[in-house]
Structures are given as C-alpha cells and as structure tokens.
C-alpha cells in the first residue's frame, strides 16, 4: 500500500456495547458482570479508517460520551487529521466545562482513532510511526483475583498464570478486616510460589488513616506494589504513604493529562506511575505526559487498553509493565498474543484494533 501524504476527516461511527465478563469484577469501587465499551471508527475522505475504543466503567455514561464525541466530530468534517494539534484544540474548545472527566475521555477516544488511521495510511505499526519498533512488552495478568471467596483464589491465580505463561498477576485488596487481606495474599502466594510477582490494588477503597495502617501492616509481605489505596486526587496523602513504606506505591490510572502526572511526580506521590489511555488523553496525551516521568527516571506502566498501550510502552523511555485484560477481546478481530508473559506487538499497520462487526451488533447497548 502506498503511504498517503495526508488524511481528512469524513465521519465518526460510535457503537456502545456491553460485553459479558468471564470473571465478574468485584472491587471496592463496584461490581460489574458486564463491561461497557464504546467502539469508535473514524472514517476519512481518503478511504482509510481508524479504530479505537473507550471503557468508561458505567454503562449509562456512554450516551454522554457519545454526545460529546459527536459534537467534536461535527467540527472536524473535511479538515486534515493532525492529532497532536487536535488534542490541544479540542481541550481548549471544552475548557469551560473542565479539562478532566468526560471531556478528556471523549478527546482520548478520537485521538486514538486518529493515530490508528495515520499509522495505517503510512502502512506502519503505531510504534514504528512514532520512531520505535514492534516487539514484546512484559505484561501481568489482571483478569481476576477480585474481592471474592478467598478459598477460590489459589485456583484462579494458577489459571491466570496459565493464560499466557505470566510471571506476574494482580490481586485486589481492601477487605473489611486485615486478616482477610492477609489470607488472600497467603492463598495466592502459596499457590503460585515465591517467583511470581504479586501486584496488589486497593482500587481507592480506603480512608487515608486506614490505608496508613493497612499498608504498613502488609509492608513485609514481599508485594511488588501497592496500587491506589486512597482516593486518586489525594496527592499529599500518597506522598505521605510513599515516604513511609518499603513496598513501592503505584498510581496514575486517574491522571487526566500532563499536568496531573507532573503534579504527582513532583510531589513524590509514588514510586511507579500507570497512565490510562482514556484519561491521560489518548496517544497524544501519553506523548505529552509520559516523558515527564521518563526524565525523572520513574517507571511507567499502563492501565487497560493493552493494544495501544503496548505500542506506546515500546517507545517509552522508562517503559515498565503492561496491564493485561481480555475484557474487550470479544469484539476484536485479532487480539494480541501473549506468550511467556510477553505481549507481542504485531507487525501490522495501525494499533492492531479492528472490530468484529457481527460481535458489535450482538453486544449492542442502547
């Protein structure tokens, strides 16, 4: 395919879907048996289409995001696709309603689709378009180990490892009593052995004082990191926790854009950061945010969105772990492969996100 010199915006197709989860989510922020996703297809006048998706957690929120994205798309018809410029312009256009929340989420969805289209037009994988290359990225399995029956965690942990030869898994904590969390950790550790890395996530489920006690009480269990024990915007609280713990602290899935990441790392709020493509601002938001962490030598992992995240981790100076979930796989034509705990970024144009249109129709919501 001959590379195209430019692309111009034609239209946007948005399909909300609700996908049944193989292992329902049970966490301190809520329980979900189905996963809401907005499938995004950006069509250009040159015949190239870019695909992306958003995972907004709450099914009823999808109609608001679709509305914002449709308004943004209406202003782009016939214009050249230039995502780094569009990222700035779109944020400015929505500044009166705020730079965070649904505004950033809508911008991110458009941005990821635009970058996918540009990479396809250049006949390059996204990582290569951005100056890197395809290859592998270390991943941990985040598909289970929720706040469920402790007696079932051992078997589930072994199943998660077997799904892709993983050397690391994520366990959710924050049960009512300390001993319940201890029992969960010991059940998983006894099953998987000492060589498997065990990340733990509190999903913002604890008050600051309770988090101080709980994290210190679990500080000698050899855990890889404590993730989001308190509300994401309590940066001072994170800095206090990070200063007093041996176990590394991880945060960042709720960073909305470059400034939020900069404020957190400046405050020394954690050892690791893990931006989320939807909230950081898509590919453009990642490119403008993550170098801040890289300049400070802070390791950067990803949150959700394994396809686009894998490409970006390949070009990230301090790229660390990819969080692997299969929640969106039922609507994808060709999910990425996992072997020996490594996600393999394919040598195909774009991000690798292509939709199974029959599946979109089957899971259509609203």
VMD Tcl script that draws the C-alpha trace (Angstrom):
set ca {
  {0.00 0.00 0.00}
  {1.40 3.40 -0.98}
  {1.63 5.76 2.03}
  {-0.78 8.70 1.90}
  {0.50 12.23 2.35}
  {-2.47 13.33 4.44}
  {-5.87 12.31 5.75}
  {-9.00 14.40 6.06}
  {-11.89 13.74 8.41}
  {-15.11 12.37 6.93}
  {-17.26 10.85 9.70}
  {-17.34 9.07 13.02}
  {-19.13 5.83 13.84}
  {-19.77 5.18 17.53}
  {-21.20 1.89 18.80}
  {-21.81 1.40 22.54}
  {-21.67 -2.26 23.55}
  {-22.00 -4.23 26.77}
  {-19.70 -7.27 26.94}
  {-20.24 -10.12 29.46}
  {-17.18 -10.67 31.64}
  {-15.71 -14.14 32.04}
  {-14.74 -13.24 35.62}
  {-17.03 -10.56 37.06}
  {-15.32 -7.56 38.66}
  {-15.75 -7.31 42.43}
  {-13.81 -4.39 43.88}
  {-14.09 -1.55 46.36}
  {-15.32 0.77 43.60}
  {-18.08 -1.51 42.41}
  {-19.10 -4.87 40.97}
  {-19.66 -5.48 37.27}
  {-20.76 -8.57 35.38}
  {-20.77 -6.74 32.04}
  {-18.22 -4.32 30.64}
  {-19.31 -1.15 28.79}
  {-17.27 -0.24 25.72}
  {-17.67 2.41 23.02}
  {-16.32 1.10 19.70}
  {-15.03 4.01 17.61}
  {-14.45 4.06 13.86}
  {-13.09 7.26 12.32}
  {-13.58 7.38 8.56}
  {-11.56 9.60 6.24}
  {-12.18 11.02 2.78}
  {-9.18 9.02 1.57}
  {-10.79 5.69 2.44}
  {-8.64 4.89 5.49}
  {-10.44 4.14 8.77}
  {-9.01 4.39 12.27}
  {-10.34 2.29 15.14}
  {-10.21 2.70 18.90}
  {-12.42 2.12 21.91}
  {-13.24 3.54 25.33}
  {-14.03 1.67 28.55}
  {-15.99 4.16 30.68}
  {-16.93 1.74 33.51}
  {-20.54 2.94 33.78}
  {-22.91 1.85 31.02}
  {-25.17 4.87 31.40}
  {-22.22 7.23 30.91}
  {-21.75 6.10 27.31}
  {-24.57 8.26 25.97}
  {-22.92 11.41 27.33}
  {-19.52 10.49 25.90}
  {-21.07 9.68 22.52}
  {-22.77 13.08 22.52}
  {-19.51 14.95 23.22}
  {-17.60 12.94 20.62}
  {-20.31 13.58 18.03}
  {-20.10 17.32 18.65}
  {-16.31 17.25 18.32}
  {-16.57 15.23 15.12}
  {-19.02 17.69 13.55}
  {-16.40 20.44 13.80}
  {-13.75 18.32 12.04}
  {-15.52 17.38 8.81}
  {-13.22 17.91 5.84}
  {-10.30 19.03 7.97}
  {-6.85 17.48 7.98}
  {-6.25 14.93 10.72}
  {-3.41 16.15 12.95}
  {-3.89 14.55 16.39}
  {-1.24 16.47 18.34}
  {-2.75 19.75 17.18}
  {-6.29 18.44 17.60}
  {-5.52 17.36 21.17}
  {-4.73 20.96 22.09}
  {-7.59 22.46 20.11}
  {-10.18 20.01 21.40}
  {-9.15 20.57 25.01}
  {-9.38 24.33 24.53}
  {-12.82 24.01 22.95}
  {-14.09 22.19 26.06}
  {-12.14 24.17 28.68}
  {-15.21 25.93 30.01}
  {-16.63 22.60 31.17}
  {-13.26 21.42 32.52}
  {-10.15 19.67 31.30}
  {-10.92 16.40 33.08}
  {-13.69 13.83 33.23}
  {-15.92 13.21 30.22}
  {-14.29 15.97 28.18}
  {-10.86 14.33 28.28}
  {-12.33 10.86 27.79}
  {-14.11 11.92 24.59}
  {-10.96 13.61 23.27}
  {-8.92 10.49 24.02}
  {-11.24 8.24 22.05}
  {-11.00 10.44 18.97}
  {-7.25 10.80 19.37}
  {-6.58 7.06 19.49}
  {-8.66 6.50 16.36}
  {-6.86 9.34 14.55}
  {-3.43 7.90 15.33}
  {-4.57 4.46 14.18}
  {-5.71 5.97 10.88}
  {-2.42 7.85 10.40}
  {-0.39 4.71 11.07}
  {-2.50 2.74 8.59}
  {-2.11 5.48 5.99}
  {1.66 5.31 6.48}
  {1.48 1.49 6.29}
  {3.29 1.28 9.62}
  {2.58 -0.09 13.10}
  {1.96 2.80 15.50}
  {5.20 2.09 17.41}
  {7.17 2.39 14.18}
  {5.32 5.54 13.09}
  {6.37 7.10 16.42}
  {10.03 6.25 15.82}
  {10.22 2.92 17.66}
  {9.69 -0.65 16.58}
  {7.44 -3.63 17.21}
  {8.43 -6.43 19.57}
  {7.42 -7.63 23.02}
  {6.34 -5.91 26.23}
  {6.32 -7.56 29.69}
  {2.80 -8.00 30.99}
  {0.98 -9.09 34.13}
  {-2.43 -10.70 34.17}
  {-5.15 -8.52 35.68}
  {-8.16 -10.61 34.66}
  {-9.22 -11.79 38.10}
  {-8.34 -12.17 41.80}
  {-11.08 -9.78 42.87}
  {-12.64 -9.39 46.34}
  {-14.22 -12.81 46.04}
  {-14.16 -16.03 48.07}
  {-10.61 -16.40 49.40}
  {-10.88 -20.17 49.11}
  {-11.09 -19.90 45.32}
  {-8.17 -17.50 44.81}
  {-5.46 -20.17 44.60}
  {-7.01 -21.99 41.66}
  {-7.82 -18.72 39.93}
  {-4.25 -17.47 40.33}
  {-2.90 -20.62 38.70}
  {-5.41 -20.27 35.87}
  {-4.35 -16.65 35.29}
  {-0.68 -17.61 35.06}
  {-1.51 -20.38 32.59}
  {-3.40 -17.98 30.29}
  {-0.12 -16.68 28.91}
  {2.81 -18.02 30.90}
  {2.64 -14.95 33.14}
  {5.26 -14.24 35.77}
  {3.12 -11.60 37.49}
  {-0.54 -11.21 38.49}
  {-2.66 -8.59 40.21}
  {-4.64 -9.24 43.40}
  {-7.28 -6.87 44.75}
  {-7.22 -5.97 48.44}
  {-9.15 -3.78 50.83}
  {-11.39 -6.29 52.57}
  {-13.14 -5.30 55.79}
  {-10.50 -6.83 58.05}
  {-6.73 -7.03 57.81}
  {-6.73 -10.80 58.31}
  {-8.95 -11.24 55.26}
  {-6.36 -9.45 53.12}
  {-3.59 -11.50 54.71}
  {-5.50 -14.70 53.95}
  {-5.93 -13.63 50.33}
  {-2.23 -12.84 49.89}
  {-1.15 -16.11 51.50}
  {-3.60 -18.16 49.45}
  {-2.25 -16.75 46.21}
  {1.40 -16.86 47.28}
  {1.16 -20.47 48.45}
  {-0.39 -21.45 45.11}
  {1.94 -19.62 42.73}
  {5.22 -19.76 44.64}
  {7.77 -17.12 45.51}
  {8.97 -16.29 42.00}
  {5.68 -14.87 40.73}
  {5.40 -11.11 41.15}
  {2.26 -10.09 43.01}
  {0.89 -6.59 42.46}
  {-1.99 -5.55 44.74}
  {-4.66 -2.96 44.07}
  {-6.94 -1.33 46.66}
  {-8.99 0.49 43.98}
  {-9.05 3.71 46.05}
  {-11.11 1.85 48.63}
  {-9.62 3.05 51.92}
  {-9.70 6.16 54.05}
  {-6.29 7.72 54.48}
  {-5.83 6.66 58.13}
  {-6.98 3.12 57.43}
  {-4.68 2.95 54.40}
  {-1.69 4.02 56.50}
  {-2.34 1.19 58.94}
  {-3.20 -1.44 56.35}
  {-0.24 -0.73 54.07}
  {2.23 -0.72 56.96}
  {0.76 -3.98 58.25}
  {1.25 -5.55 54.81}
  {4.63 -3.96 54.13}
  {6.64 -7.12 54.82}
  {4.71 -9.50 52.55}
  {7.02 -9.09 49.57}
  {4.40 -7.45 47.37}
  {5.53 -5.84 44.11}
  {3.49 -2.65 44.63}
  {0.54 -1.15 46.47}
  {-1.80 0.44 43.93}
  {-4.22 3.26 44.71}
  {-5.02 2.62 48.39}
  {-6.72 6.04 48.72}
  {-8.69 8.50 46.57}
  {-6.75 9.28 43.41}
  {-6.68 13.05 43.94}
  {-5.21 12.95 47.47}
  {-1.68 13.59 46.21}
  {-0.39 14.78 49.59}
  {-1.70 11.58 51.15}
  {0.10 9.49 48.52}
  {3.32 11.37 49.19}
  {3.00 10.68 52.92}
  {2.36 6.99 52.28}
  {5.20 6.66 49.79}
  {7.68 8.23 52.19}
  {6.93 5.72 54.94}
  {6.65 2.42 53.09}
  {9.18 -0.12 51.84}
  {6.75 -1.51 49.28}
  {6.61 0.71 46.16}
  {3.46 2.75 45.66}
  {1.80 2.86 42.23}
  {-0.77 5.38 41.00}
  {-1.75 7.15 37.82}
  {-4.70 5.46 36.15}
  {-6.68 8.59 37.07}
  {-4.19 11.15 35.77}
  {-6.09 13.48 33.45}
  {-3.41 14.83 31.16}
  {0.18 16.06 31.55}
  {-0.37 18.44 34.43}
  {-1.82 15.78 36.73}
  {1.13 13.46 36.10}
  {3.57 16.31 36.63}
  {1.97 17.31 39.94}
  {2.09 13.74 41.23}
  {5.71 13.03 40.35}
  {6.81 16.45 41.62}
  {5.16 15.66 44.95}
  {6.89 12.24 45.01}
  {3.48 10.64 45.35}
  {4.61 7.20 44.23}
  {7.43 5.01 43.00}
  {5.62 3.95 39.80}
  {3.02 5.57 37.55}
  {0.50 3.84 35.29}
  {-1.42 6.19 32.95}
  {-4.71 5.11 31.44}
  {-5.17 5.87 27.73}
  {-8.73 7.10 28.25}
  {-7.84 9.60 30.94}
  {-4.32 10.66 30.01}
  {-5.65 11.85 26.65}
  {-5.06 9.02 24.21}
  {-1.82 8.69 22.28}
  {-1.24 12.46 22.18}
  {-1.84 12.77 25.92}
  {0.62 9.92 26.56}
  {3.25 11.52 24.33}
  {2.92 14.83 26.18}
  {2.76 13.33 29.68}
  {4.97 10.28 29.97}
  {8.29 11.97 29.09}
  {7.92 13.90 32.36}
  {8.19 10.62 34.25}
  {10.96 9.40 31.96}
  {13.06 12.48 32.64}
  {12.86 11.70 36.35}
  {13.64 8.00 35.90}
  {10.18 6.94 37.09}
  {8.97 3.62 35.66}
  {5.79 3.84 33.57}
  {3.26 1.01 33.30}
  {-0.10 1.01 31.53}
  {-3.71 0.69 32.66}
  {-6.24 -1.11 30.44}
  {-6.09 -0.61 26.61}
  {-3.42 -3.26 26.02}
  {-3.20 -2.77 22.26}
  {-2.43 0.95 22.06}
  {-0.54 0.79 25.37}
  {1.78 -1.91 24.05}
  {2.82 0.29 21.13}
  {3.44 3.24 23.43}
  {5.38 1.24 26.01}
  {7.68 0.19 23.17}
  {8.71 3.85 22.76}
  {8.59 4.89 26.43}
  {11.98 5.65 27.97}
  {11.07 4.05 31.29}
  {8.50 1.56 29.99}
  {7.69 -0.98 32.68}
  {4.64 -3.29 32.83}
  {1.61 -3.69 30.62}
  {-1.63 -4.48 32.45}
  {-3.28 -7.29 30.50}
  {-7.04 -7.82 30.33}
  {-9.12 -9.68 27.79}
  {-12.34 -7.80 28.52}
  {-12.63 -6.24 25.05}
  {-11.43 -9.28 23.10}
  {-14.97 -10.50 22.23}
  {-15.41 -7.54 19.84}
  {-11.90 -7.61 18.31}
  {-10.98 -9.38 15.09}
  {-7.45 -10.30 16.15}
  {-6.49 -9.90 19.84}
  {-2.77 -9.64 20.57}
  {-0.99 -12.83 21.53}
  {0.63 -13.50 24.90}
  {3.48 -15.95 25.43}
  {5.84 -16.34 28.39}
  {4.31 -13.27 30.00}
  {5.08 -11.07 26.99}
  {2.56 -9.30 24.79}
  {3.61 -9.45 21.16}
  {3.04 -6.25 19.19}
  {2.24 -7.40 15.65}
  {3.98 -6.02 12.58}
  {0.76 -4.69 11.06}
  {-0.28 -1.12 10.21}
  {-2.03 0.83 12.97}
  {-2.59 -0.11 16.60}
  {-3.98 -3.55 15.85}
  {-7.54 -2.69 16.88}
  {-10.07 -3.94 14.30}
  {-13.66 -4.73 15.18}
  {-15.67 -7.88 14.61}
  {-18.79 -6.18 13.25}
  {-21.05 -9.15 14.00}
  {-19.90 -9.07 17.62}
  {-20.62 -5.32 17.81}
  {-24.16 -5.99 16.66}
  {-24.56 -8.89 19.10}
  {-23.43 -6.86 22.13}
  {-25.03 -3.55 21.08}
  {-26.25 -1.42 24.01}
  {-28.94 1.21 23.99}
}
mol new
graphics top color blue
foreach p $ca { graphics top sphere $p radius 0.5 }
foreach p [lrange $ca 0 end-1] q [lrange $ca 1 end] { graphics top cylinder $p $q radius 0.2 }
display resetview
